[in-house]
Amino acid sequence: MLGNETVAAVLADLDTAPISDALRATLRLLRKVTREHAAVTADDMRTVLAAGATRAQIVDALNVCFAFNVITRLADTFRFKIPPQSSFDGSAKRLLSHGYTL
């Protein structure tokens, strides 16, 4: 799991952030899909695989990216209210200690 400082470094400059080459390549792929709305090519996949990501990791990353993009678009469409950061922090602590079970 990445700490707050690492996440901030990734958001500030992906090229110099202290993360693995596999994660950096995966994030570049996700940026292409999300922000550039460009098609993923075989060369894109070869680049991420060459950086050390596995096929399963790439599939997982693309699935999570898809889910968040759909949720974000629906939230924007229906004007969902975003709770304060403290709500997210509390939810994260509960999930980390209890998982998704009730």
Buried (B, 14 or more C-beta within 10 A) or exposed (E): EEEEEBEEBBEEEBEEBEBEEBBBBBBBBBEBBBEEEEEBEEEBBEBBBEBBBEEEBBEEBBEEBEEEEEEEEEEEEEEEEEEEEEEEEEEEEEEEEEEEEE
